[in-house]
Amino acid sequence: MIRTFKERGFTLIEILVALFILSLTVVFATLIIGSIKIVGDAKYENVAFRIANNKLDELRAGGYDALSAGGPFVDDELANLPQGSASTSITILNEQTKQVMSGVSWRGADGITRVASLTTLVTEFGGL
């Protein structure tokens, strides 16, 4: 006996295969979106460390006697960071050595404030 089906619709296997393909698509889309955020944060972190390093180079080049008080500073690249700001702090460790810290903060893709900071020592005889 041969059965002929004239009913229209999808079989259970077709529905399961379609759901599997749909779930894979959702998973890959989620991974791609997450990767884009990570790449963006890495780019911002790279910019922040470059700003901090340039400021430390500038302060080291000025010499020990030119290091007075720290505070906020402006850099053209801060415009590349969302809500970017930068500052330095200078601490006298002893009569011949000062500790110089340069920090840059910005808002990450997840809305959390990120900070990149670099520290160096500058002596009367030069930077370390």
N, CA, C and O of each residue as an XYZ file, in Angstrom:
512
protein
N       0.829     -1.165      0.000
C       0.000      0.000      0.000
C       0.888      1.248      0.000
O       1.720      1.405      0.894
N       0.734      2.101     -0.944
C       1.505      3.330     -1.070
C       0.651      4.480     -0.553
O      -0.511      4.667     -0.914
N       1.301      5.224      0.307
C       0.583      6.373      0.875
C       1.050      7.641      0.176
O       2.250      7.821     -0.032
N       0.183      8.468     -0.167
C       0.523      9.762     -0.753
C       0.048     10.847      0.200
O      -1.075     10.831      0.703
N       0.926     11.758      0.416
C       0.591     12.862      1.323
C       0.358     14.109      0.504
O       1.231     14.561     -0.237
N      -0.795     14.641      0.646
C      -1.094     15.889     -0.035
C      -1.147     17.031      0.973
O      -1.523     18.156      0.646
N      -0.762     16.715      2.198
C      -0.765     17.758      3.225
C       0.461     18.643      3.044
O       1.550     18.187      2.698
N       0.240     19.893      3.286
C       1.352     20.832      3.199
C       1.874     21.088      4.600
O       1.126     21.016      5.575
N       3.165     21.387      4.696
C       3.768     21.663      5.991
C       5.198     21.150      6.030
O       5.751     20.682      5.034
N       5.771     21.258      7.218
C       7.158     20.857      7.408
C       7.206     19.623      8.294
O       6.365     19.436      9.173
N       8.187     18.801      8.053
C       8.371     17.633      8.913
C       9.150     18.052     10.146
O       9.736     19.133     10.180
N       9.155     17.218     11.131
C       9.881     17.494     12.371
C      11.374     17.649     12.094
O      12.015     18.520     12.682
N      11.928     16.847     11.237
C      13.354     16.929     10.895
C      13.676     18.276     10.258
O      14.691     18.888     10.590
N      12.838     18.740      9.360
C      13.069     20.036      8.715
C      13.045     21.166      9.733
O      13.854     22.090      9.661
N      12.130     21.093     10.668
C      12.044     22.124     11.709
C      13.281     22.081     12.598
O      13.826     23.131     12.938
N      13.734     20.897     12.979
C      14.927     20.774     13.823
C      16.176     21.287     13.106
O      17.006     21.963     13.714
N      16.311     20.972     11.835
C      17.454     21.469     11.062
C      17.404     22.992     10.972
O      18.433     23.649     11.128
N      16.245     23.556     10.727
C      16.102     25.014     10.647
C      16.443     25.663     11.986
O      17.121     26.690     12.013
N      15.986     25.082     13.099
C      16.310     25.620     14.425
C      17.804     25.532     14.707
O      18.376     26.447     15.299
N      18.434     24.454     14.295
C      19.873     24.296     14.483
C      20.636     25.376     13.720
O      21.551     25.996     14.261
N      20.261     25.596     12.476
C      20.918     26.627     11.662
C      20.682     28.008     12.262
O      21.602     28.826     12.307
N      19.479     28.275     12.716
C      19.170     29.559     13.336
C      19.985     29.765     14.608
O      20.502     30.858     14.838
N      20.107     28.735     15.431
C      20.875     28.872     16.672
C      22.356     29.093     16.381
O      23.009     29.867     17.082
N      22.898     28.430     15.366
C      24.293     28.671     14.980
C      24.493     30.113     14.526
O      25.500     30.740     14.855
N      23.542     30.628     13.777
C      23.620     32.011     13.316
C      23.627     32.980     14.492
O      24.404     33.935     14.503
N      22.778     32.744     15.470
C      22.723     33.610     16.658
C      24.032     33.540     17.434
O      24.542     34.569     17.879
N      24.577     32.348     17.600
C      25.846     32.186     18.327
C      26.968     32.930     17.616
O      27.725     33.659     18.256
N      27.087     32.760     16.311
C      28.144     33.440     15.571
C      27.959     34.956     15.583
O      28.943     35.691     15.673
N      26.741     35.430     15.497
C      26.489     36.873     15.559
C      26.906     37.426     16.915
O      27.490     38.507     16.991
N      26.613     36.698     17.983
C      27.009     37.122     19.325
C      28.530     37.169     19.449
O      29.076     38.111     20.023
N      29.208     36.173     18.922
C      30.671     36.150     18.964
C      31.273     37.311     18.184
O      32.249     37.918     18.625
N      30.706     37.614     17.049
C      31.222     38.712     16.232
C      31.032     40.043     16.944
O      31.938     40.877     16.947
N      29.877     40.251     17.539
C      29.623     41.502     18.262
C      30.588     41.634     19.432
O      31.132     42.713     19.669
N      30.806     40.542     20.168
C      31.762     40.561     21.278
C      33.173     40.855     20.804
O      33.909     41.589     21.463
N      33.555     40.292     19.674
C      34.893     40.524     19.121
C      35.071     41.980     18.719
O      36.141     42.555     18.919
N      34.048     42.565     18.165
C      34.126     43.973     17.766
C      34.356     44.855     18.990
O      35.148     45.795     18.929
N      33.677     44.568     20.098
C      33.874     45.342     21.325
C      35.291     45.179     21.850
O      35.914     46.149     22.280
N      35.802     43.950     21.817
C      37.155     43.693     22.314
C      38.191     44.422     21.463
O      39.136     45.004     21.997
N      38.019     44.393     20.160
C      38.953     45.081     19.265
C      38.900     46.585     19.514
O      39.940     47.245     19.527
N      37.712     47.130     19.708
C      37.578     48.559     19.997
C      38.257     48.933     21.298
O      38.951     49.948     21.361
N      38.070     48.126     22.346
C      38.721     48.399     23.627
C      40.239     48.308     23.501
O      40.957     49.112     24.096
N      40.730     47.347     22.739
C      42.177     47.208     22.544
C      42.737     48.424     21.809
O      43.834     48.890     22.117
N      41.986     48.932     20.845
C      42.425     50.121     20.110
C      42.514     51.320     21.051
O      43.485     52.076     21.012
N      41.498     51.491     21.893
C      41.509     52.598     22.847
C      42.654     52.456     23.845
O      43.299     53.441     24.202
N      42.901     51.231     24.291
C      43.991     51.002     25.243
C      45.341     51.341     24.604
O      46.210     51.918     25.258
N      45.512     50.991     23.358
C      46.740     51.310     22.640
C      46.939     52.822     22.555
O      48.043     53.317     22.784
N      45.885     53.549     22.231
C      45.959     55.013     22.159
C      46.303     55.582     23.531
O      47.134     56.485     23.635
N      45.674     55.064     24.581
C      45.904     55.571     25.935
C      47.357     55.368     26.365
O      47.969     56.283     26.915
N      47.911     54.192     26.122
C      49.308     53.950     26.493
C      50.260     54.810     25.671
O      51.297     55.235     26.180
N      49.927     55.073     24.415
C      50.763     55.943     23.593
C      50.759     57.369     24.157
O      51.805     58.017     24.204
N      49.594     57.856     24.582
C      49.503     59.197     25.177
C      50.339     59.256     26.449
O      51.121     60.187     26.641
N      50.171     58.254     27.325
C      50.911     58.229     28.594
C      52.415     58.151     28.346
O      53.186     58.839     29.015
N      52.835     57.332     27.404
C      54.261     57.185     27.109
C      54.848     58.472     26.541
O      55.954     58.866     26.912
N      54.116     59.131     25.643
C      54.598     60.394     25.078
C      54.777     61.445     26.165
O      55.740     62.212     26.137
N      53.852     61.483     27.123
C      53.962     62.461     28.210
C      55.169     62.155     29.086
O      55.891     63.068     29.486
N      55.396     60.877     29.387
C      56.576     60.522     30.186
C      57.861     60.891     29.448
O      58.801     61.395     30.064
N      57.912     60.650     28.149
C      59.088     61.037     27.363
C      59.320     62.540     27.431
O      60.452     63.002     27.572
N      58.239     63.289     27.329
C      58.329     64.754     27.397
C      58.847     65.203     28.762
O      59.709     66.078     28.840
N      58.331     64.616     29.829
C      58.761     64.999     31.176
C      60.204     64.581     31.436
O      60.958     65.332     32.054
N      60.601     63.402     30.978
C      61.990     62.953     31.136
C      62.943     63.885     30.401
O      64.018     64.210     30.906
N      62.545     64.315     29.206
C      63.398     65.196     28.405
C      63.590     66.547     29.082
O      64.622     67.192     28.899
N      62.600     66.980     29.862
C      62.707     68.255     30.560
C      63.703     68.227     31.705
O      64.203     69.272     32.120
N      63.990     67.057     32.212
C      64.976     66.935     33.289
C      64.354     66.994     34.673
O      63.186     67.342     34.845
N      65.166     66.644     35.640
C      64.750     66.541     37.039
C      64.218     67.866     37.579
O      63.168     67.906     38.220
N      64.946     68.945     37.317
C      64.567     70.247     37.882
C      63.269     70.792     37.297
O      62.595     71.593     37.945
N      62.911     70.380     36.103
C      61.681     70.868     35.468
C      60.438     70.165     36.009
O      59.320     70.608     35.745
N      60.614     69.080     36.759
C      59.470     68.346     37.311
C      58.968     69.052     38.554
O      59.609     69.014     39.604
N      57.836     69.686     38.433
C      57.242     70.341     39.600
C      56.008     69.555     40.004
O      56.111     68.383     40.368
N      54.873     70.168     39.945
C      53.628     69.482     40.326
C      53.013     68.804     39.104
O      53.184     69.260     37.974
N      52.309     67.730     39.344
C      51.589     67.054     38.271
C      50.231     67.704     38.066
O      49.986     68.811     38.545
N      49.372     67.030     37.369
C      48.025     67.520     37.127
C      47.538     67.094     35.761
O      48.230     66.370     35.046
N      46.343     67.543     35.396
C      45.801     67.157     34.088
C      46.617     67.764     32.947
O      47.208     68.833     33.095
N      46.640     67.084     31.832
C      47.298     67.625     30.647
C      46.449     67.315     29.419
O      45.567     66.457     29.448
N      46.740     68.032     28.349
C      45.974     67.904     27.109
C      46.863     67.268     26.045
O      48.051     67.576     25.938
N      46.273     66.390     25.274
C      46.959     65.754     24.150
C      45.952     65.651     23.011
O      44.776     65.367     23.239
N      46.412     65.879     21.794
C      45.510     65.822     20.634
C      44.835     64.464     20.490
O      43.697     64.381     20.028
N      45.529     63.401     20.880
C      44.978     62.052     20.717
C      43.871     61.733     21.717
O      43.170     60.734     21.554
N      43.698     62.554     22.741
C      42.599     62.326     23.688
C      41.247     62.393     22.989
O      40.272     61.803     23.454
N      41.192     63.112     21.875
C      39.940     63.198     21.109
C      39.549     61.839     20.523
O      38.390     61.631     20.163
N      40.511     60.913     20.424
C      40.231     59.575     19.888
C      39.672     58.624     20.940
O      39.303     57.494     20.622
N      39.608     59.075     22.189
C      39.092     58.242     23.279
C      37.739     58.765     23.738
O      37.574     59.975     23.894
N      36.768     57.889     23.959
C      35.479     58.346     24.479
C      35.643     58.841     25.914
O      36.069     58.092     26.794
N      35.306     60.088     26.137
C      35.429     60.741     27.439
C      36.843     60.607     27.989
O      37.032     60.310     29.169
N      37.834     60.828     27.129
C      39.231     60.675     27.523
C      39.738     61.835     28.354
O      39.409     62.993     28.096
N      40.546     61.513     29.358
C      41.224     62.526     30.164
C      42.585     61.981     30.569
O      42.793     60.768     30.607
N      43.508     62.887     30.871
C      44.867     62.465     31.197
C      45.431     63.345     32.300
O      45.093     64.524     32.409
N      46.299     62.754     33.118
C      46.941     63.518     34.186
C      48.276     62.881     34.545
O      48.549     61.724     34.225
N      49.087     63.671     35.215
C      50.362     63.177     35.727
C      50.422     63.432     37.220
O      49.767     64.339     37.735
N      51.208     62.630     37.907
C      51.497     62.899     39.314
C      52.990     62.714     39.518
O      53.610     61.820     38.941
N      53.550     63.573     40.347
C      54.986     63.541     40.608
C      55.184     63.419     42.110
O      54.663     64.220     42.887
N      55.943     62.405     42.506
C      56.201     62.136     43.913
C      57.704     62.192     44.147
O      58.477     61.586     43.405
N      58.112     62.919     45.176
C      59.529     62.974     45.534
C      59.838     61.759     46.401
O      59.294     61.617     47.496
N      60.711     60.885     45.910
C      61.074     59.691     46.666
C      62.232     59.958     47.615
O      62.230     59.483     48.750
N      63.219     60.715     47.157
C      64.332     61.153     48.005
C      64.926     62.405     47.383
O      64.357     62.956     46.441
N      66.057     62.858     47.892
C      66.630     64.123     47.433
C      67.043     64.102     45.965
O      67.153     65.157     45.340
N      67.271     62.923     45.414
C      67.766     62.847     44.043
C      66.823     62.119     43.084
O      67.132     61.987     41.900
N      65.680     61.647     43.580
C      64.804     60.828     42.740
C      63.345     61.251     42.868
O      62.830     61.450     43.969
N      62.699     61.381     41.727
C      61.258     61.642     41.689
C      60.576     60.525     40.893
O      61.107     60.034     39.897
N      59.394     60.142     41.359
C      58.585     59.156     40.644
C      57.535     59.913     39.838
O      56.810     60.750     40.376
N      57.461     59.614     38.554
C      56.523     60.297     37.664
C      55.537     59.264     37.121
O      55.934     58.246     36.553
N      54.246     59.543     37.304
C      53.191     58.657     36.809
C      52.345     59.442     35.817
O      51.943     60.576     36.079
N      52.084     58.821     34.681
C      51.220     59.411     33.667
C      50.049     58.462     33.459
O      50.246     57.287     33.147
N      48.830     58.966     33.631
C      47.644     58.119     33.508
C      46.633     58.694     32.535
O      46.471     59.909     32.424
N      45.961     57.801     31.836
C      44.930     58.190     30.869
C      43.694     57.351     31.162
O      43.787     56.135     31.331
N      42.539     58.000     31.222
C      41.294     57.261     31.457
C      40.312     57.535     30.323
O      40.351     58.584     29.681
N      39.431     56.560     30.096
C      38.411     56.672     29.051
C      37.274     55.722     29.377
O      37.415     54.835     30.218
N      36.151     55.911     28.709
C      34.994     55.039     28.905
C      35.068     53.886     27.909
O      35.138     54.102     26.699
N      35.053     52.658     28.430
C      35.123     51.462     27.585
C      33.802     51.189     26.890
O      32.799     51.851     27.156
N      33.811     50.217     26.004
C      32.612     49.856     25.244
C      31.493     49.366     26.150
O      30.318     49.464     25.796
N      31.852     48.835     27.322
C      30.850     48.340     28.267
C      30.377     49.413     29.238
O      29.577     49.132     30.130
N      30.868     50.650     29.072
C      30.444     51.751     29.922
C      31.284     51.931     31.172
O      31.056     52.869     31.936
N      32.242     51.061     31.396
C      33.100     51.138     32.579
C      34.324     51.984     32.252
O      34.890     51.877     31.164
N      34.729     52.828     33.206
C      35.904     53.665     33.014
C      37.162     52.810     33.080
O      37.361     52.049     34.027
N      37.998     52.943     32.075
C      39.268     52.220     31.995
C      40.412     53.195     32.268
O      40.295     54.392     32.005
N      41.517     52.672     32.796
C      42.679     53.501     33.095
C      43.936     52.799     32.592
O      44.121     51.601     32.808
N      44.781     53.550     31.928
C      46.103     53.064     31.525
C      47.122     54.007     32.144
O      47.053     55.218     31.935
N      48.063     53.467     32.903
C      49.054     54.332     33.535
C      50.448     53.739     33.402
O      50.634     52.522     33.393
N      51.411     54.628     33.300
C      52.822     54.259     33.232
C      53.572     55.057     34.280
O      53.230     56.206     34.560
N      54.592     54.448     34.859
C      55.373     55.095     35.909
C      56.851     54.973     35.576
O      57.299     53.956     35.049
N      57.600     56.020     35.890
C      59.049     55.992     35.715
C      59.700     56.771     36.844
O      59.034     57.497     37.582
N      60.991     56.614     36.966
C      61.769     57.371     37.940
C      62.676     58.324     37.184
O      63.242     57.973     36.148
N      62.808     59.540     37.715
C      63.712     60.524     37.136
C      64.647     60.970     38.248
O      64.205     61.362     39.328
N      65.952     60.905     37.970
C      66.942     61.332     38.958
C      67.588     62.624     38.490
O      67.341     63.097     37.380
N      68.406     63.175     39.341
C      69.134     64.384     38.961
C      70.045     64.124     37.769
O      70.434     65.053     37.062
N      70.376     62.875     37.555
C      71.312     62.513     36.490
C      70.607     62.028     35.227
O      71.271     61.702     34.243
N      69.259     61.973     35.237
C      68.511     61.554     34.054
C      67.371     60.624     34.406
O      67.171     60.272     35.569
N      66.633     60.234     33.396
C      65.489     59.342     33.603
C      65.912     57.890     33.632
O      66.943     57.514     33.074
N      65.110     57.088     34.283
C      65.383     55.646     34.357
C      64.390     54.893     33.508
O      64.447     53.665     33.435
